[in-house]
Amino acid sequence: MNLLDFEDDYKELVTFIPNKEVPIHRWYSFVEGYSTELVKKLINEQRVQPRICLDPFGGIGTTALTCSELGIDCISIEANPFFADAAKVKANINSYSKEGVEELVSRLERELLKCNGVVQFPELESITFFEDEHKKKWIFHKSSSEGVYDILSQINRLCINGSVIYRPLLTLSLASILLEVSNVFRNGKCLSYKRNWESRKYSRKQVHELFLNHLRTVVIDDINNYSGNYVDNTNRIILGDSRRAIAEIEEEIDLVITSPPYLNSRDYTDVYRLELWILGYISKFETEKKQRKKGLTSHVQIPIEKVSYPDVPELNSAISYLESSDVKLWNKGIPNMVRGYFNEMEKVIQSVHSRLTTNGRVYINVSNSAYSNCVIEVDVILAKIAELNGFECKEIRVARKINTSSQQSSLIGSEKMRESIIVLEKV
């Protein structure tokens, strides 16, 4: 494979950090995302501007929104309902007016000032969310919970009839502060408790003010400065499983820009459980289990069947190593996870190939992984799988080097793993 050093160009762009200062993109911070500037760079490489772009793993819509800004239709597929809704909120920018949001914010402020009574919390099977004297830990102190559900109640009450279009927008603003007013933080693959969480409390009114401040200083400001030139891709954002949904696309695709879940055992259903449970997407463990199954096989949170995998030397070697009897793994499901990941990614690549125009390009942002002293070259393996299925790998652009997890650092020493962009072309 042709590995090229693109760190000077891509090191910052493969993170979401630049988006935190970009209007509309900054409405919700997404740790796992890449930047709009990266998408623009890749689009500008094309000989002619694409008509239709595809992002099979759409996340919160960076590719879709950037395409909208550039006047390009974009089909975005996302399995996580909160992510898909967040993407739709941003893509629906043409429907919002500064006056409409300002009026709702004023009404919300007046109504929230009246909120000081008992709050009826929803019945959630997960008992870790709300403060209880019989528990040792909880995710939200009572005052924070009250503030959050005051806001949700008022959003649902005020966003009716002509204002219903603003309900998802206001809900996304609430989502943007959930982590801050909680007792936990995103710690790689999981949520961990903040230091001194017991004494770090937000009052009910402080939660209200954080929410209103986000609307005033971020959302209203962006809507006020919006030029109104975006293509409306809202209906092109599909809540679905890319392993099957790509096959249902009827149009020819000119370009693909995407970042699938990394092979790092990160379960987004866990990492974003605050948003999923508190905002009403999930209330029972069975629903959570079903949601986990809708995503690409990239974690060991559910039992994984042993499946076949593409015949690629680097993958054969990694599987043989992981399945050998003398290798100690922190979870015995890891070999099947690796098998399943590449089995399913091959199906996605095949589906993309069937919808892509001849000479159409595919850009895949991925990171390599490591398990029990074995570095899995995800970028090289995916590139070779693509070449087995009708693509030419033009190059692999090394975007940056990332540290291994703490459980791997002692095993592979100072070695860092590549995060890359695979460049494919249909032949």
Rosetta blueprint (number, residue, H / E / L):
1 M L
2 N L
3 L E
4 L E
5 D E
6 F L
7 E H
8 D H
9 D H
10 Y H
11 K L
12 E L
13 L L
14 V L
15 T L
16 F L
17 I H
18 P H
19 N H
20 K H
21 E H
22 V L
23 P L
24 I L
25 H H
26 R H
27 W H
28 Y L
29 S L
30 F L
31 V L
32 E L
33 G L
34 Y L
35 S L
36 T H
37 E H
38 L H
39 V H
40 K H
41 K H
42 L H
43 I H
44 N H
45 E L
46 Q L
47 R L
48 V L
49 Q L
50 P L
51 R L
52 I E
53 C E
54 L E
55 D E
56 P L
57 F L
58 G L
59 G L
60 I L
61 G L
62 T H
63 T H
64 A H
65 L H
66 T H
67 C H
68 S H
69 E H
70 L L
71 G L
72 I L
73 D E
74 C E
75 I E
76 S E
77 I E
78 E E
79 A L
80 N L
81 P H
82 F H
83 F H
84 A H
85 D H
86 A H
87 A H
88 K H
89 V H
90 K H
91 A H
92 N L
93 I H
94 N H
95 S H
96 Y L
97 S L
98 K H
99 E H
100 G H
101 V H
102 E H
103 E H
104 L H
105 V H
106 S H
107 R H
108 L H
109 E H
110 R H
111 E H
112 L H
113 L H
114 K L
115 C L
116 N L
117 G L
118 V L
119 V L
120 Q L
121 F L
122 P L
123 E L
124 L L
125 E L
126 S L
127 I L
128 T L
129 F L
130 F E
131 E L
132 D L
133 E L
134 H L
135 K L
136 K L
137 K L
138 W L
139 I L
140 F E
141 H L
142 K H
143 S H
144 S H
145 S H
146 E H
147 G H
148 V H
149 Y H
150 D H
151 I H
152 L H
153 S H
154 Q H
155 I H
156 N H
157 R H
158 L H
159 C L
160 I L
161 N H
162 G H
163 S H
164 V H
165 I H
166 Y H
167 R H
168 P H
169 L H
170 L H
171 T H
172 L H
173 S H
174 L H
175 A H
176 S H
177 I H
178 L H
179 L H
180 E H
181 V H
182 S L
183 N L
184 V E
185 F E
186 R E
187 N E
188 G L
189 K L
190 C E
191 L E
192 S E
193 Y E
194 K L
195 R L
196 N L
197 W L
198 E L
199 S L
200 R L
201 K L
202 Y L
203 S L
204 R H
205 K H
206 Q H
207 V H
208 H H
209 E H
210 L H
211 F H
212 L H
213 N H
214 H H
215 L H
216 R H
217 T H
218 V H
219 V H
220 I H
221 D H
222 D H
223 I H
224 N H
225 N L
226 Y L
227 S L
228 G L
229 N L
230 Y L
231 V L
232 D L
233 N L
234 T H
235 N H
236 R H
237 I E
238 I E
239 L E
240 G L
241 D L
242 S H
243 R H
244 R H
245 A H
246 I H
247 A H
248 E H
249 I L
250 E L
251 E L
252 E L
253 I E
254 D E
255 L E
256 V E
257 I E
258 T E
259 S L
260 P L
261 P L
262 Y L
263 L L
264 N L
265 S L
266 R L
267 D L
268 Y H
269 T H
270 D H
271 V H
272 Y L
273 R H
274 L H
275 E H
276 L H
277 W H
278 I H
279 L L
280 G L
281 Y L
282 I L
283 S L
284 K L
285 F H
286 E H
287 T H
288 E H
289 K H
290 K H
291 Q H
292 R H
293 K H
294 K L
295 G L
296 L L
297 T L
298 S L
299 H L
300 V L
301 Q L
302 I L
303 P L
304 I L
305 E L
306 K L
307 V L
308 S L
309 Y L
310 P L
311 D L
312 V L
313 P H
314 E H
315 L H
316 N H
317 S H
318 A H
319 I H
320 S H
321 Y H
322 L H
323 E L
324 S L
325 S L
326 D L
327 V L
328 K L
329 L L
330 W L
331 N L
332 K L
333 G L
334 I H
335 P H
336 N H
337 M H
338 V H
339 R H
340 G H
341 Y H
342 F H
343 N H
344 E H
345 M H
346 E H
347 K H
348 V H
349 I H
350 Q H
351 S H
352 V H
353 H H
354 S H
355 R H
356 L E
357 T E
358 T E
359 N E
360 G E
361 R E
362 V E
363 Y E
364 I E
365 N E
366 V E
367 S E
368 N L
369 S E
370 A E
371 Y E
372 S L
373 N L
374 C E
375 V E
376 I E
377 E L
378 V H
379 D H
380 V H
381 I H
382 L H
383 A H
384 K H
385 I H
386 A H
387 E H
388 L L
389 N L
390 G L
391 F E
392 E E
393 C E
394 K E
395 E E
396 I E
397 R E
398 V E
399 A E
400 R E
401 K E
402 I E
403 N L
404 T L
405 S L
406 S H
407 Q H
408 Q H
409 S H
410 S H
411 L H
412 I H
413 G L
414 S L
415 E L
416 K L
417 M E
418 R E
419 E E
420 S E
421 I E
422 I E
423 V E
424 L E
425 E E
426 K E
427 V L
